[in-house]
Amino acid sequence: MLFDFATLDANNRYKLLVSTIVPRPIAWVVTLDPEGRRNAAPYSFFNAFSGDPPVVCIGIGGRGTGNIKDTGNNIRTSGEFVVNLVAAENAEQMNITAIEFGREVDELTEAGLTTLPSVKVKPPRIKESPVALECERFTTLEIGHERALVLGRVLAMHIRDDAVLDAQKCYIDTPKLDLIGRMHGRGWYARTSDRFEMPRINETDWTRRGG
């Protein structure tokens, strides 16, 4: 079945993308507004895109107001944000922070979350999250009305101690993080506990096997 995006409206294009590009990691983003008020919101148009420089990217949409949500506006103003990753045990709290509260509402308080100070940026990190990336804005790419891609340079990363196998070698027990990803529709998620191993093949081995 061919779907010609030139003939589809934005809602149907969105449904096709989020129903097929799965699972998507979730950026649980904490920012501060100019008055120092905290904001937290999850975004599943997110991933890491470079190791050197270390860059993550978040796709941020609007609310029909011409703006790119509080998160986007706060990053534009301060140039700083923290990306927290979501574990299975944090899923319900993450979902609470996705509620479209007014700017005056602290989503972290509503979700019963606690925070810890960051070391490189002003926004705090979520204590309950197993991984937190302190970021500064690298650039913001406006891609349409109420849509922007925020590229952030990772300045520091916090990983829960019990998931660090060897700090010197930066070996992490990834399964122990028990992270979740976004699936299709408005309420489906996936765990990362179901996995399989398939080592990459180098050219010498491929040739030896006869191609």
N, C-alpha and C positions, 0 to 999 in steps of 0.2 A: 504494500500500500504506500503510495507516494503522497506526502503532505507538502504542498507548495506553500512555503511561508509567505510568499507574496500575496496569496489569496486568503490568508487567515488573519483573524483579528488578534490583538495582543494577548487576550485571555487564553485563546486556544493554542497559540504558540507557547505560552508559558506552561500550559498543561502538558504538552508534548515533551518539553524539555525536562520538567521535574519528574515526569513519569518514567523517563528512560535513563537520564544521567544520574544514576544512583549506585551506592549510597554516597551522599555528600557530607563531608565533615562540617561540623557546626562551630562557627565563631561566636562565642558568648562575649560580646564586646562591652567593656566598661569605659565610659568617658565622663568628663566633667564639663559642665556648661560654664559660661563666663562668671556666674555667681558662685561657682564651686559646688553646685548641686550634682549629685551622682545620677548617672543613667546607665542602665544595663539592658541589652537586647540581643537576641540570638539571630544569626544570619547563616543560611546554608549555601548561599552562593559564595563559597569561600574555599581557598586552598593556599598551599605554599607554591611559589612560582620560581624561586631562585635560591640557591645556596650561597652564592657569592656575587653580589651582596645578598644577605638573607632577607628575602622579601615575601610577604604574604599579601593576598589580594582579597578584598571583600566587595561584593556587589550589593549596593544599598539602593532600595526603592523608596518612593514617597508615599504619602497618604492622600494624594489627590489635592494637595495644597500648593504644589509648585516647589516644595522643599524636599530634601532627601532625608527626612526623619531627623529626630533629635541627635542620633548618633553621628550622622553625616555632618550636620551643622556644628556639633561640638568638635569634631575632628578638624573641620575647616578653621575653626576659631583657635583651638589650642595646639593643633598639630600632634596630639598625643592620644594614645588609646592602649588598652590592654585586651588581648584576645585570650579568653579562657576556653579550654576545651571541655566538652561535656561528657561525663561518665554516666553509666546507667543509673547510679544512685542519685545523680543530680537531675535526672530527666524531668521530674515533676516541677522542681523549682525553676528550671530553665523555661518550662512551658508557662509558668506564671509571669516571668519577665517578658514574655512575648505579648502579653495583654497590652492593648493600645491605651495605656494610661496617659493622663495629661502630663505636661512638663513638670508640674509641681509635685508629682508622685515619685517617690524613690522605689524603683522596682526591686532593689536588693532588700529593702526592709519588708516589702509586701511578700517576698518569697522566703523570708526568714533566713536570709543568707548573711554571712559575716565576711569582712574584708581584711586584708593585710596590706601594709604599705608596699608600694613598688620602690625600686631602688634607682631607676633611671628616668621615670616619668611620674607625673603627678596623679593620674587616675590610679586607684587602688586595684588590687587583684582579688578574685573571689577565693576565699580560703578553702571552700569545699571542692573546688575544681582541682583535678590532679595535675594539670598543666596550665601555665599562664605565660604568655608572650608579651613582654613590654615592647611597645612599638612607637615609632615616630613616623609621621606622614612623609612618604617618599614623593608621592604625587597623587592628585585626584584627577581622574579622567571623566569628564561629563560625556555620557553616551546617549543621552536623550532627555526628554522632559521627565523630571523627577527621578532620574536614574544616574548613578555615578559608580565608578570603580575606584575604590580607595586602595592604593598600594602603600604598604607600611614596611619600613625597615625594622627588623627585629633587633632590639638592643640588648635584651636579656631574656632568659627563659627560666622559669621555676618549674621543677618537676618533683612530685611527691617522693620523699626519701625512700620509701619502701619499693619504689619502682625503678630505682637506680641500681643497676648491677655493678657497674664500675665507673665511678666518676671520672677517673683519669682518662679512660678510653672512651668516655661518653657512650657506654653501653646501657641501653634502657630495656627494661622488661615491659615491652609494649602491651602484651596481653593483660598484664596486671593493671594497666590503666583503665581497662574495661570501657573504652570510649564507645559512643554511639554515633550513628550517622542518620541523616535525613533521607527518607524514602519518598514515595509518591503521595499525592493528595494533601490534605490538611493535617493529618494526624498520624502518619505512619513513619516509624523509625526502624533502624536495624542495629543490632549489636555487632561488635567486631570479634566476638568470641568464636564464631564459626569461620575457620580459615584453613587453607592448605598451602603446602610449601612446594614451590617449583623453581629450583635454581636456574639462573640464567646460563645459557650455553655460549661458551667462547668459540671463536672461529676454528681453532685447532681441533677441538672436540667434535665440532660439527663436520669438519672435513674427514676426520678419522672415522666417523660413523657413516660416511658416504653421502652426506648431504640429505 
